[in-house]
């Protein structure tokens, strides 16, 4: 059969039609992450006004009807007629892709909005948007519906001296089919982060959705941090024991690139936690600013250590991971013309930034430490201890290394590997115990599913040094089976043997503990693996309901009650509660938990890096008091499973 293919088959999408046709190209996903991205896009415009020095206050409110309002006291979007479009500048930026003040260099010196699609994409993917601008002694208003203006721009005199912009939008439920309800916790984490990154700007967050609030009162939080990222470090380390009380702070500008760095080492931490931002965008995949920071820390600390005779002439330099052990750092750079790798903007590519960070931080850090010998010695001593621990673990490390990603001779004996040697299609289930392992091995699809049973609870690496980690049999098996590199080395995704690493534990307290220990291991040992989305949690059913010849699986108490409610009033049925995975027949486990066609997997995602780091420290660290306080505060509000990061 032939199909005509001529000019009439070529579609031309005008205005904002491309965004509505392919929303994933512009916001990544139409799920919850994409929904919240709409708020970030509007808030980023207000933050850009703050970066330019024209805005001090930003207010974000979740309205009772489900819409969101973002208001700032910046200059206000221009409203005069744009010479090329013949429309007001406001309507132009709202309805035309790539129209904005961030391309010519005149409107904004530095901006996070690289592509100029922000507010127009929000407009395209909203049921309606109402824009209000206070500017030139007048108030300007215009309404848009699904990307198209309805009615003209209305202008009225303004009785007060006021400038700024307010955007209220209602997400389009036909685009965001998984729901348009905003998560307060998710948004508050990002807004708090923005307030830390832009010291001196006040961000107010208000929730007017009284139907969702138990106390039926408006929930308001104000984020204002005069100390900026210095306070961010203090927030992240408040449950740790710092080696030095004062947060080391570096600020400078060179060739138009602004650099801010905050550093603090902690005595009770064995990993580093370095968070990078470029133009307020969190660069989870790293980039040249992080490369520059790591290089200058290694060079500077080794130079000072030799000068202070902490490293003898015949001794080798300390490695970068030794120096960074226990370090919490935030680096924020503002780049006039940022080069991000990919639409998701998760890796900074500007080569000049590495040298600028290196030289600026090197100068300030050297001077700072020379005037504070006590601080300097404590950091170097911790690094030397880390170096010795690494030497003690060298033999075990060498056992972890493998000659090639496909070599299986050194794989742990308990691993039931899959037939496929293509990591992108392969997945591994990490299960607790031989009983669950047996069911999983029999129920799996051997072509692409591997099973690794672990015996008991693995080591808590939150409070363990490297030497113990590499001597632990279960962790050794885990590292080898997954093809992980050495802790502290750059994460190399090409060495991973499976691109879906699935934690499958029992739905009880012990299972939750094992899951938390595994998440702690992945987060602390090789966090980039979590950031890049390779770690998942399986969702086995809690109940099996049998009624006559039919049976149903229920994955939560709510599922169970909903299923029972569907039965006739006097219906008889039987409920089986699965106490553990080992109780399930292999076919049941495949049907409910392992079959890609019918299973549910939760991808482990870190939305708020600072809060995730703090929760791991509190729940899994050495100090009892912060953990007790956390449990007393949140224990009564949480159910098992609510703390999945």
RODO-2510 file (C-alpha; in nm, 4 decimals, decimal comma):
residues 645
     n   res          X          Y          Z
     1     x     0,0000     0,0000     0,0000
     2     x     0,1407     0,3437    -0,0886
     3     x     0,0690     0,6651     0,0941
     4     x     0,0685     1,0074    -0,0694
     5     x     0,3415     1,2278     0,0681
     6     x     0,3363     1,5803    -0,0672
     7     x     0,3306     1,9406     0,0449
     8     x    -0,0143     1,8967     0,1985
     9     x     0,1324     1,6433     0,4454
    10     x     0,3836     1,8970     0,5794
    11     x     0,2470     2,0508     0,8997
    12     x     0,3341     2,4057     0,9950
    13     x     0,2821     2,4701     1,3659
    14     x     0,2388     2,8389     1,4370
    15     x     0,2714     3,0434     1,7535
    16     x     0,2763     2,8176     2,0575
    17     x     0,1270     2,5138     1,8807
    18     x     0,4630     2,3264     1,8868
    19     x     0,4681     2,3463     2,2663
    20     x     0,1180     2,2038     2,3055
    21     x     0,1918     1,9376     2,0443
    22     x     0,5237     1,8253     2,2002
    23     x     0,5344     1,9602     2,5609
    24     x     0,8054     1,7107     2,6627
    25     x     1,0554     1,8876     2,4328
    26     x     1,0194     2,2058     2,6382
    27     x     0,9647     2,0930     2,9977
    28     x     1,1021     1,7380     2,9887
    29     x     0,7864     1,5596     3,1027
    30     x     0,4141     1,6159     3,1504
    31     x     0,4279     1,4389     3,4870
    32     x     0,4725     1,6051     3,8302
    33     x     0,8264     1,7221     3,7499
    34     x     0,7087     1,9099     3,4389
    35     x     0,4129     2,0569     3,6266
    36     x     0,6392     2,2076     3,8932
    37     x     0,8794     2,3233     3,6224
    38     x     0,6121     2,5760     3,5189
    39     x     0,6417     2,7470     3,8587
    40     x     1,0224     2,7466     3,8362
    41     x     1,0113     2,9118     3,4920
    42     x     0,7982     3,2019     3,6195
    43     x     0,9977     3,2394     3,9430
    44     x     1,3250     3,2348     3,7444
    45     x     1,2093     3,5454     3,5566
    46     x     1,1649     3,7264     3,8884
    47     x     1,5031     3,6000     4,0105
    48     x     1,6628     3,7324     3,6898
    49     x     1,5257     4,0756     3,7854
    50     x     1,6908     4,0298     4,1257
    51     x     2,0215     3,9322     3,9614
    52     x     2,0006     4,2497     3,7561
    53     x     1,9571     4,4460     4,0808
    54     x     1,5956     4,5576     4,0336
    55     x     1,3978     4,3168     4,2536
    56     x     1,4075     4,2549     4,6298
    57     x     1,0798     4,0717     4,6968
    58     x     0,9204     3,7708     4,5292
    59     x     0,5921     3,6176     4,6424
    60     x     0,4662     3,2763     4,5309
    61     x     0,1152     3,1683     4,6262
    62     x    -0,0763     2,8448     4,5699
    63     x    -0,4332     2,9643     4,5270
    64     x    -0,7526     2,7986     4,6483
    65     x    -0,8673     2,7251     4,2908
    66     x    -0,5450     2,5365     4,2085
    67     x    -0,3741     2,8188     4,0186
    68     x    -0,0376     2,9755     4,1105
    69     x     0,0536     3,3429     4,1392
    70     x     0,4115     3,4750     4,1213
    71     x     0,4605     3,8451     4,1990
    72     x     0,7786     4,0526     4,2125
    73     x     0,8768     4,4170     4,2623
    74     x     1,1092     4,4328     3,9609
    75     x     1,0903     4,6732     3,6671
    76     x     0,7813     4,5099     3,5169
    77     x     0,7712     4,3464     3,1718
    78     x     0,7770     4,6205     2,9050
    79     x     0,4320     4,6990     2,7631
    80     x     0,5083     4,9365     2,4759
    81     x     0,4513     4,8181     2,1165
    82     x     0,7208     4,5901     1,9784
    83     x     0,8303     4,7152     1,6352
    84     x     0,8656     4,3697     1,4747
    85     x     0,5459     4,2048     1,6019
    86     x     0,3174     4,5078     1,6189
    87     x     0,1947     4,3771     1,9565
    88     x     0,2809     4,4949     2,3054
    89     x     0,6107     4,3618     2,4388
    90     x     0,4090     4,1803     2,7082
    91     x     0,1975     3,9943     2,4520
    92     x     0,5088     3,9257     2,2452
    93     x     0,6990     3,7509     2,5270
    94     x     0,3819     3,5649     2,6288
    95     x     0,2917     3,4286     2,2862
    96     x     0,6127     3,3960     2,0824
    97     x     0,8848     3,1378     2,1506
    98     x     1,2393     3,2664     2,1964
    99     x     1,1185     3,6213     2,2614
   100     x     1,2790     3,7701     2,5696
   101     x     1,5289     4,0171     2,7112
   102     x     1,8054     3,7596     2,7503
   103     x     1,9591     3,7404     2,4046
   104     x     2,0957     4,0844     2,3241
   105     x     2,2733     4,1468     2,6540
   106     x     2,0972     4,4758     2,7177
   107     x     1,8069     4,3574     2,9324
   108     x     1,9973     4,1139     3,1536
   109     x     2,3683     4,0803     3,2259
   110     x     2,3200     3,7304     3,3714
   111     x     2,0200     3,5013     3,3399
   112     x     1,9195     3,1435     3,4069
   113     x     1,6740     3,1421     3,1165
   114     x     1,9046     3,0240     2,8422
   115     x     1,6525     2,9402     2,5702
   116     x     1,4062     3,2294     2,6093
   117     x     1,1088     2,9927     2,6119
   118     x     1,0120     3,0274     2,9791
   119     x     0,6984     3,2364     3,0151
   120     x     0,5648     3,1546     2,6671
   121     x     0,5863     2,7816     2,7440
   122     x     0,3995     2,8352     3,0721
   123     x     0,1365     3,0273     2,8745
   124     x     0,1074     2,7512     2,6136
   125     x     0,0630     2,4764     2,8734
   126     x    -0,1858     2,6628     3,0937
   127     x    -0,5624     2,6644     3,0736
   128     x    -0,5378     3,0399     3,1346
   129     x    -0,2861     3,3032     3,2407
   130     x    -0,3552     3,6483     3,3803
   131     x    -0,0629     3,8906     3,3557
   132     x    -0,0451     4,2132     3,5569
   133     x     0,2339     4,4685     3,5123
   134     x     0,2942     4,7809     3,7222
   135     x     0,5079     5,0166     3,5183
   136     x     0,5349     5,3827     3,4135
   137     x     0,2718     5,4895     3,6681
   138     x     0,0107     5,2553     3,5151
   139     x    -0,1309     4,9085     3,5768
   140     x    -0,1463     4,6848     3,2686
   141     x    -0,3521     4,3643     3,2519
   142     x    -0,4038     4,0962     2,9889
   143     x    -0,5564     3,7471     2,9878
   144     x    -0,4467     3,4483     2,7804
   145     x    -0,6147     3,1122     2,7271
   146     x    -0,4101     2,8122     2,6116
   147     x    -0,1431     3,0412     2,4717
   148     x    -0,3712     3,2842     2,2905
   149     x    -0,4551     3,6363     2,4104
   150     x    -0,8232     3,7007     2,4799
   151     x    -0,9054     4,0670     2,4713
   152     x    -0,6711     4,3619     2,4482
   153     x    -0,4160     4,4886     2,6985
   154     x    -0,6050     4,7043     2,9491
   155     x    -0,4312     5,0075     3,1003
   156     x    -0,5372     5,2087     3,4048
   157     x    -0,3649     5,4807     3,6105
   158     x    -0,1758     5,3698     3,9202
   159     x    -0,2299     5,5617     4,2427
   160     x     0,0924     5,4436     4,4092
   161     x     0,4577     5,4396     4,3040
   162     x     0,4889     5,0732     4,2186
   163     x     0,6708     4,8562     3,9676
   164     x     0,6701     4,4829     3,9131
   165     x     0,5045     4,1866     3,7470
   166     x     0,2414     3,9357     3,8620
   167     x     0,1590     3,6154     3,6746
   168     x    -0,1308     3,3878     3,7703
   169     x    -0,1653     3,0640     3,5763
   170     x    -0,3801     2,7513     3,5859
   171     x    -0,2037     2,4441     3,4411
   172     x    -0,3935     2,2697     3,1607
   173     x    -0,5309     1,9372     3,2902
   174     x    -0,5474     1,8041     2,9321
   175     x    -0,1661     1,8391     2,9136
   176     x    -0,0781     1,7290     3,2689
   177     x    -0,2964     1,4192     3,2740
   178     x    -0,1418     1,2812     3,5967
   179     x    -0,2880     1,5763     3,7887
   180     x    -0,2329     1,9494     3,8416
   181     x    -0,1999     1,9564     4,2195
   182     x     0,1221     2,1239     4,3369
   183     x     0,3450     1,9703     4,6051
   184     x     0,4157     2,2280     4,8757
   185     x     0,7299     2,0508     5,0025
   186     x     0,8815     2,0246     4,6550
   187     x     0,8264     2,3933     4,5787
   188     x     0,9421     2,5117     4,9213
   189     x     1,2731     2,3257     4,8754
   190     x     1,3453     2,5020     4,5451
   191     x     1,2346     2,8448     4,6726
   192     x     1,4508     2,8105     4,9835
   193     x     1,7424     2,7096     4,7591
   194     x     1,6900     3,0193     4,5425
   195     x     1,6860     3,2421     4,8522
   196     x     2,0202     3,0964     4,9654
   197     x     2,1685     3,1490     4,6183
   198     x     2,0499     3,5093     4,6024
   199     x     2,1332     3,6515     4,9448
   200     x     1,9300     3,9594     5,0312
   201     x     1,6231     3,8644     4,8243
   202     x     1,3063     3,7854     5,0222
   203     x     1,0939     3,4997     4,8867
   204     x     0,7521     3,4519     5,0479
   205     x     0,5645     3,1272     4,9901
   206     x     0,1922     3,1109     5,0747
   207     x    -0,0507     2,8183     5,0503
   208     x    -0,4158     2,9290     5,0352
   209     x    -0,5487     2,5776     4,9620
   210     x    -0,7324     2,5421     5,2948
   211     x    -0,9061     2,2230     5,1790
   212     x    -0,5645     2,0534     5,1725
   213     x    -0,4526     2,1928     5,5091
   214     x    -0,5693     2,0101     5,8203
   215     x    -0,5716     2,3230     6,0369
   216     x    -0,7533     2,5159     5,7596
   217     x    -0,5203     2,8101     5,8044
   218     x    -0,3070     2,9803     5,5442
   219     x     0,0446     2,8367     5,5461
   220     x     0,3160     3,1018     5,4971
   221     x     0,6954     3,0687     5,4930
   222     x     0,9468     3,3480     5,4347
   223     x     1,2948     3,2707     5,2991
   224     x     1,5520     3,5449     5,3485
   225     x     1,9242     3,4780     5,3932
   226     x     2,1489     3,7816     5,4122
   227     x     2,4481     3,5460     5,4321
   228     x     2,3510     3,3652     5,1107
   229     x     2,5362     3,0396     5,0515
   230     x     2,7282     3,0754     5,3804
   231     x     2,3957     3,0213     5,5549
   232     x     2,3231     2,7363     5,3108
   233     x     2,6337     2,5522     5,4368
   234     x     2,5346     2,6179     5,7988
   235     x     2,1873     2,4760     5,7233
   236     x     2,3291     2,1589     5,5657
   237     x     2,5801     2,1019     5,8460
   238     x     2,3633     2,1873     6,1437
   239     x     2,3432     1,8212     6,2503
   240     x     2,7139     1,7520     6,1941
   241     x     3,0287     1,8385     6,3909
   242     x     3,2287     2,0996     6,1963
   243     x     3,6090     2,0884     6,2093
   244     x     3,6053     2,4696     6,2052
   245     x     3,3139     2,6893     6,3126
   246     x     3,3602     2,9658     6,0543
   247     x     3,2376     2,8870     5,7035
   248     x     3,5116     2,9630     5,4490
   249     x     3,3700     3,2041     5,1903
   250     x     3,5099     3,3165     4,8564
   251     x     3,3496     3,5797     4,6370
   252     x     3,4842     3,7500     4,3283
   253     x     3,4301     3,8468     3,9671
   254     x     3,6583     3,8063     3,6693
   255     x     3,5855     3,8646     3,3006
   256     x     3,2170     3,9133     3,3819
   257     x     3,1895     3,5767     3,5597
   258     x     3,0754     3,6019     3,9226
   259     x     3,1953     3,3277     4,1561
   260     x     3,0752     3,2431     4,5075
   261     x     3,2078     2,9472     4,7062
   262     x     3,1371     2,8349     5,0637
   263     x     3,3339     2,5543     5,2306
   264     x     3,3212     2,3754     5,5656
   265     x     3,4793     2,0443     5,6670
   266     x     3,3098     1,8182     5,9241
   267     x     3,4812     1,5775     6,1642
   268     x     3,2034     1,3160     6,1570
   269     x     3,1636     1,2789     5,7784
   270     x     3,3503     1,0384     5,5478
   271     x     3,2178     1,1637     5,2158
   272     x     3,2032     1,5010     5,0458
   273     x     2,8885     1,6885     4,9533
   274     x     2,9589     1,9448     4,6822
   275     x     2,6602     2,1166     4,5236
   276     x     2,7120     2,3268     4,2115
   277     x     2,4943     2,5957     4,0556
   278     x     2,5295     2,7957     3,7373
   279     x     2,2969     3,0967     3,7016
   280     x     2,0837     2,9503     3,9854
   281     x     2,0395     2,6187     3,7999
   282     x     2,1597     2,3146     3,9932
   283     x     2,4176     2,1373     3,7781
   284     x     2,3687     1,7784     3,8918
   285     x     2,5987     1,6487     3,6165
   286     x     2,8827     1,8815     3,7190
   287     x     3,0746     2,0996     3,4774
   288     x     3,3746     2,3277     3,4479
   289     x     3,2998     2,5228     3,7703
   290     x     3,3131     2,2026     3,9778
   291     x     3,6235     2,0810     3,7956
   292     x     3,7967     2,4091     3,8761
   293     x     3,6968     2,3917     4,2444
   294     x     3,8189     2,0339     4,2879
   295     x     4,1489     2,1092     4,1128
   296     x     4,2244     2,4199     4,3192
   297     x     4,1362     2,2490     4,6489
   298     x     4,3767     1,9626     4,5728
   299     x     4,6600     2,1899     4,4610
   300     x     4,6209     2,4497     4,7375
   301     x     4,5887     2,2049     5,0281
   302     x     4,8888     1,9997     4,9124
   303     x     5,0987     2,3156     4,8744
   304     x     5,0071     2,4354     5,2259
   305     x     5,0567     2,0857     5,3733
   306     x     5,4115     2,0732     5,2336
   307     x     5,4818     2,4274     5,3486
   308     x     5,3692     2,3346     5,7022
   309     x     5,5690     2,0111     5,6838
   310     x     5,2592     1,7927     5,7185
   311     x     5,3726     1,6015     5,4087
   312     x     5,7402     1,5104     5,3928
   313     x     5,9531     1,5538     5,0781
   314     x     5,9619     1,1819     4,9987
   315     x     5,5852     1,1340     5,0518
   316     x     5,3267     1,1499     4,7703
   317     x     5,0655     1,4240     4,7446
   318     x     4,7258     1,3773     4,9036
   319     x     4,4610     1,2756     4,6501
   320     x     4,1630     1,4994     4,5797
   321     x     3,9179     1,2595     4,7464
   322     x     4,1350     1,2568     5,0635
   323     x     4,1252     1,6358     5,0851
   324     x     3,7501     1,6513     5,0158
   325     x     3,6580     1,3903     5,2783
   326     x     3,4049     1,5481     5,5151
   327     x     3,3719     1,8622     5,3010
   328     x     3,0399     2,0360     5,2460
   329     x     3,0667     2,2936     4,9679
   330     x     2,8423     2,5113     4,7568
   331     x     2,9720     2,6767     4,4416
   332     x     2,7523     2,9233     4,2570
   333     x     2,8681     3,0910     3,9374
   334     x     2,6866     3,3536     3,7329
   335     x     2,7968     3,3418     3,3688
   336     x     2,6888     3,6050     3,1077
   337     x     2,6720     3,3561     2,8189
   338     x     2,6264     3,0112     2,9730
   339     x     2,6820     2,6966     2,7702
   340     x     2,4792     2,4144     2,9165
   341     x     2,4964     2,0623     2,7838
   342     x     2,1448     1,9636     2,6780
   343     x     1,8031     2,1229     2,7217
   344     x     1,7929     2,0007     3,0825
   345     x     2,0847     2,2340     3,1703
   346     x     2,2530     1,9942     3,4115
   347     x     2,6191     2,0418     3,3134
   348     x     2,8055     2,3677     3,2607
   349     x     3,0321     2,3630     2,9548
   350     x     3,2043     2,7066     2,9539
   351     x     3,5771     2,6250     2,9451
   352     x     3,6843     2,9683     3,0734
   353     x     3,4963     2,9162     3,4015
   354     x     3,7351     2,6439     3,5205
   355     x     4,0363     2,8772     3,5159
   356     x     3,8428     3,1654     3,6734
   357     x     3,7242     2,9474     3,9642
   358     x     4,0726     2,8000     4,0034
   359     x     4,2517     3,1358     4,0262
   360     x     3,9922     3,3179     4,2405
   361     x     3,9502     3,0394     4,4961
   362     x     4,3244     2,9672     4,5062
   363     x     4,4130     3,3246     4,6001
   364     x     4,1488     3,3670     4,8705
   365     x     4,1809     3,0172     5,0203
   366     x     4,5606     3,0384     5,0503
   367     x     4,5391     3,3742     5,2272
   368     x     4,2556     3,2551     5,4531
   369     x     4,4378     2,9402     5,5704
   370     x     4,7727     3,1140     5,6218
   371     x     4,6102     3,3411     5,8799
   372     x     4,4311     3,0492     6,0487
   373     x     4,6897     2,7747     6,1097
   374     x     4,4585     2,5860     6,3483
   375     x     4,1879     2,5487     6,0840
   376     x     4,4472     2,4589     5,8235
   377     x     4,6060     2,1858     6,0393
   378     x     4,2723     2,0242     6,1303
   379     x     4,1707     1,9995     5,7617
   380     x     4,5097     1,8573     5,6602
   381     x     4,5116     1,6080     5,9495
   382     x     4,1697     1,4766     5,8452
   383     x     4,2937     1,4464     5,4857
   384     x     4,6046     1,2542     5,6017
   385     x     4,3822     1,0163     5,8013
   386     x     4,1688     0,9665     5,4913
   387     x     4,4852     0,8937     5,2906
   388     x     4,5947     0,6295     5,5444
   389     x     4,2493     0,4708     5,5456
   390     x     4,2603     0,4561     5,1665
   391     x     4,5995     0,2852     5,1816
   392     x     4,4644     0,0313     5,4310
   393     x     4,1788    -0,0428     5,1915
   394     x     4,3978    -0,0604     4,8795
   395     x     4,4043    -0,4396     4,8688
   396     x     4,0270    -0,4629     4,8973
   397     x     3,9867    -0,1897     4,6357
   398     x     4,1948    -0,3833     4,3873
   399     x     3,9590    -0,6795     4,4325
   400     x     3,6720    -0,4499     4,3354
   401     x     3,8329    -0,3369     4,0111
   402     x     3,7460    -0,5468     3,7049
   403     x     3,9398    -0,5777     3,3812
   404     x     3,6309    -0,5166     3,1696
   405     x     3,2653    -0,4401     3,2185
   406     x     3,1631    -0,7775     3,0702
   407     x     3,4099    -1,0000     3,2594
   408     x     3,2084    -1,2269     3,4887
   409     x     3,4741    -1,4480     3,6454
   410     x     3,5050    -1,2238     3,9499
   411     x     3,1294    -1,1767     3,9985
   412     x     2,9915    -1,2885     4,3366
   413     x     2,8703    -1,6493     4,3420
   414     x     2,5239    -1,5608     4,4743
   415     x     2,4522    -1,3323     4,1754
   416     x     2,2103    -1,4846     3,9245
   417     x     2,3182    -1,2800     3,6217
   418     x     2,1091    -1,2106     3,3122
   419     x     2,1883    -1,3302     2,9621
   420     x     2,2053    -0,9812     2,8109
   421     x     2,5371    -0,7958     2,8081
   422     x     2,3756    -0,4653     2,7077
   423     x     2,3545    -0,2517     3,0270
   424     x     2,0828    -0,0281     2,8794
   425     x     1,8356    -0,3189     2,8649
   426     x     1,9583    -0,5017     3,1770
   427     x     1,8288    -0,4629     3,5306
   428     x     1,9244    -0,6078     3,8668
   429     x     1,6996    -0,6733     4,1658
   430     x     1,8687    -0,6407     4,5036
   431     x     1,6638    -0,8565     4,7405
   432     x     1,6932    -0,9482     5,1077
   433     x     1,7663    -1,3100     5,1934
   434     x     1,7759    -1,6415     5,0110
   435     x     1,3997    -1,7041     5,0396
   436     x     1,3019    -1,3888     4,8468
   437     x     1,6023    -1,4448     4,6227
   438     x     1,4774    -1,7931     4,5347
   439     x     1,1311    -1,6676     4,4350
   440     x     1,2835    -1,3807     4,2361
   441     x     1,5288    -1,6105     4,0535
   442     x     1,2498    -1,8468     3,9512
   443     x     1,0042    -1,5712     3,8566
   444     x     1,2358    -1,3404     3,6600
   445     x     1,2954    -1,3083     3,2866
   446     x     1,6510    -1,4428     3,2582
   447     x     1,7139    -1,2520     2,9368
   448     x     1,7488    -0,9115     3,1035
   449     x     1,6836    -0,9511     3,4793
   450     x     1,9581    -1,0327     3,7296
   451     x     1,9036    -1,1143     4,0993
   452     x     2,1440    -1,0373     4,3854
   453     x     2,0319    -1,1667     4,7278
   454     x     2,1920    -0,9946     5,0278
   455     x     2,2298    -1,1680     5,3611
   456     x     2,0839    -0,9539     5,6387
   457     x     2,1423    -0,5829     5,6786
   458     x     2,4367    -0,4267     5,4979
   459     x     2,6875    -0,1978     5,6654
   460     x     2,5731     0,1574     5,7431
   461     x     2,8347     0,3514     5,5471
   462     x     2,7206     0,6870     5,6899
   463     x     2,9461     0,6223     5,9908
   464     x     3,2110     0,3930     5,8401
   465     x     3,5504     0,4628     5,6866
   466     x     3,6698     0,3213     5,3542
   467     x     3,8775     0,0401     5,5051
   468     x     3,5703    -0,1210     5,6639
   469     x     3,3562    -0,0640     5,3545
   470     x     3,5868    -0,2636     5,1284
   471     x     3,6288    -0,5469     5,3801
   472     x     3,2532    -0,5997     5,4131
   473     x     3,1420    -0,9085     5,2174
   474     x     2,7920    -0,7873     5,1277
   475     x     2,9108    -0,4442     5,0100
   476     x     3,1961    -0,6102     4,8198
   477     x     2,9368    -0,8263     4,6382
   478     x     2,7214    -0,5202     4,5673
   479     x     3,0087    -0,3120     4,4246
   480     x     3,1368    -0,5994     4,2085
   481     x     2,7962    -0,7091     4,0796
   482     x     2,6974    -0,3571     3,9731
   483     x     3,0344    -0,2750     3,8158
   484     x     3,0817     0,0316     4,0387
   485     x     3,4112     0,2152     4,0455
   486     x     3,6042     0,3263     4,3505
   487     x     3,4408     0,5533     4,6063
   488     x     3,5443     0,9138     4,5492
   489     x     3,6380     0,8636     4,1837
   490     x     3,4326     1,0301     3,9115
   491     x     3,1228     0,8246     3,8340
   492     x     3,1565     0,6391     3,5032
   493     x     2,8164     0,5294     3,3754
   494     x     2,9798     0,3186     3,1022
   495     x     3,1107     0,0790     3,3707
   496     x     2,7643     0,0093     3,5133
   497     x     2,6492    -0,3437     3,4284
   498     x     2,2795    -0,2572     3,4676
   499     x     2,0948     0,0672     3,4002
   500     x     1,8075    -0,0189     3,6347
   501     x     1,9192    -0,1029     3,9872
   502     x     1,6034    -0,2035     4,1733
   503     x     1,5793    -0,2349     4,5517
   504     x     1,3169    -0,4999     4,6341
   505     x     1,2588    -0,5484     5,0078
   506     x     0,9762    -0,6743     5,2297
   507     x     0,6989    -0,4313     5,3229
   508     x     0,7827    -0,4351     5,6945
   509     x     1,0076    -0,2447     5,9348
   510     x     1,3126    -0,4631     5,8604
   511     x     1,2547    -0,4227     5,4867
   512     x     1,2299    -0,0445     5,5241
   513     x     1,5550    -0,0424     5,7241
   514     x     1,7392    -0,2477     5,4612
   515     x     1,6036    -0,0180     5,1890
   516     x     1,7287     0,2867     5,3818
   517     x     2,0733     0,1288     5,4318
   518     x     2,0947     0,0590     5,0572
   519     x     1,9837     0,4128     4,9700
   520     x     2,2465     0,5461     5,2124
   521     x     2,5086     0,3327     5,0382
   522     x     2,4156     0,4541     4,6892
   523     x     2,3837     0,8187     4,7981
   524     x     2,7141     0,8318     4,9877
   525     x     2,9221     0,5909     4,7810
   526     x     2,8348     0,7087     4,4318
   527     x     2,5735     0,9848     4,4434
   528     x     2,5889     1,0591     4,0707
   529     x     2,4318     0,7169     4,0162
   530     x     2,1248     0,8393     4,2059
   531     x     2,1300     1,1855     4,0446
   532     x     2,1368     1,0328     3,6961
   533     x     1,8359     0,8111     3,7662
   534     x     1,9748     0,4554     3,7781
   535     x     1,8280     0,3595     4,1194
   536     x     1,4690     0,2378     4,1628
   537     x     1,2463     0,0921     4,4344
   538     x     1,0176    -0,2012     4,3558
   539     x     0,6560    -0,1876     4,4767
   540     x     0,5384    -0,5378     4,5737
   541     x     0,1728    -0,5802     4,6748
   542     x     0,0698    -0,5853     5,0410
   543     x    -0,2506    -0,7841     4,9943
   544     x    -0,4163    -1,0431     4,7724
   545     x    -0,7959    -1,0348     4,7733
   546     x    -0,9809    -1,3466     4,6501
   547     x    -1,3495    -1,3415     4,5649
   548     x    -1,4833    -1,6487     4,3921
   549     x    -1,2554    -1,7304     4,0998
   550     x    -1,1209    -1,3753     4,0770
   551     x    -0,8239    -1,2379     4,2635
   552     x    -0,6878    -0,8833     4,2990
   553     x    -0,3569    -0,7430     4,4247
   554     x    -0,3579    -0,4329     4,6434
   555     x    -0,0448    -0,2226     4,6916
   556     x    -0,1590    -0,0131     4,9870
   557     x    -0,4248     0,0012     5,2582
   558     x    -0,6097     0,2583     5,0436
   559     x    -0,6060     0,0185     4,7446
   560     x    -0,7474    -0,2563     4,9654
   561     x    -1,0331    -0,0454     5,1013
   562     x    -1,1171     0,0830     4,7519
   563     x    -1,1299    -0,2726     4,6163
   564     x    -1,3511    -0,3974     4,9027
   565     x    -1,5840    -0,0986     4,8521
   566     x    -1,6498    -0,2230     4,4953
   567     x    -1,7920    -0,5554     4,6202
   568     x    -2,1672    -0,5993     4,6913
   569     x    -2,2676    -0,5421     5,0552
   570     x    -2,2863    -0,9059     5,1611
   571     x    -2,0117    -1,0405     4,9374
   572     x    -1,7678    -1,2932     5,0834
   573     x    -1,3993    -1,2568     5,0109
   574     x    -1,0635    -1,3601     5,1513
   575     x    -0,7687    -1,1273     5,2237
   576     x    -0,4097    -1,2528     5,2292
   577     x    -0,1459    -1,0202     5,3793
   578     x     0,1994    -1,0780     5,2314
   579     x     0,4458    -1,0645     5,5220
   580     x     0,7443    -1,0981     5,2918
   581     x     0,8517    -1,1530     4,9317
   582     x     0,9458    -1,5123     5,0178
   583     x     0,5764    -1,5893     5,0765
   584     x     0,4921    -1,5101     4,7154
   585     x     0,5008    -1,7745     4,4472
   586     x     0,7482    -1,6996     4,1653
   587     x     0,4620    -1,6405     3,9183
   588     x     0,2915    -1,4016     4,1636
   589     x     0,6156    -1,2068     4,2091
   590     x     0,6582    -1,1805     3,8308
   591     x     0,2976    -1,0727     3,7700
   592     x     0,2900    -0,8066     4,0422
   593     x     0,6417    -0,6748     4,0883
   594     x     0,8820    -0,7776     3,8104
   595     x     0,6880    -0,7820     3,4835
   596     x     0,7651    -0,4522     3,2985
   597     x     0,4132    -0,4617     3,1527
   598     x     0,2345    -0,4565     3,4890
   599     x     0,4770    -0,3551     3,7650
   600     x     0,5220    -0,0181     3,9342
   601     x     0,8739     0,1151     3,9929
   602     x     0,9623     0,4291     4,1875
   603     x     1,2681     0,6072     4,0530
   604     x     1,4767     0,7504     4,3372
   605     x     1,5098     1,1239     4,2736
   606     x     1,6777     1,3934     4,4808
   607     x     1,4855     1,7192     4,4401
   608     x     1,6416     1,8989     4,7383
   609     x     2,0076     1,7968     4,7698
   610     x     2,0676     1,9879     5,0928
   611     x     1,7655     1,8372     5,2678
   612     x     1,8483     1,4855     5,1432
   613     x     2,2021     1,5182     5,2770
   614     x     2,0719     1,6388     5,6143
   615     x     1,8136     1,3586     5,6457
   616     x     2,0781     1,0917     5,5758
   617     x     2,3055     1,2519     5,8362
   618     x     2,0302     1,2690     6,0984
   619     x     1,8814     0,9223     6,0457
   620     x     2,1987     0,7241     5,9736
   621     x     2,4745     0,9208     6,1495
   622     x     2,6461     0,8805     6,4880
   623     x     2,4671     1,1522     6,6821
   624     x     2,1615     1,0377     6,8757
   625     x     2,0149     1,3761     6,9819
   626     x     1,9315     1,5074     6,6291
   627     x     1,7771     1,1686     6,5393
   628     x     1,5604     1,1693     6,8514
   629     x     1,4501     1,5255     6,7765
   630     x     1,3674     1,4318     6,4145
   631     x     1,1594     1,1292     6,5219
   632     x     0,9780     1,3282     6,7924
   633     x     0,8965     1,6021     6,5386
   634     x     0,7915     1,3893     6,2416
   635     x     0,7323     1,0383     6,3792
   636     x     0,3613     1,0790     6,4460
   637     x     0,3034     1,2321     6,1007
   638     x     0,4814     0,9620     5,8989
   639     x     0,3810     0,6154     5,7896
   640     x     0,6195     0,3412     5,6852
   641     x     0,7533     0,4270     5,3406
   642     x     0,6959     0,8031     5,3633
   643     x     1,0693     0,8656     5,4003
   644     x     1,1658     0,7275     5,0594
   645     x     1,4054     0,9904     4,9294
***
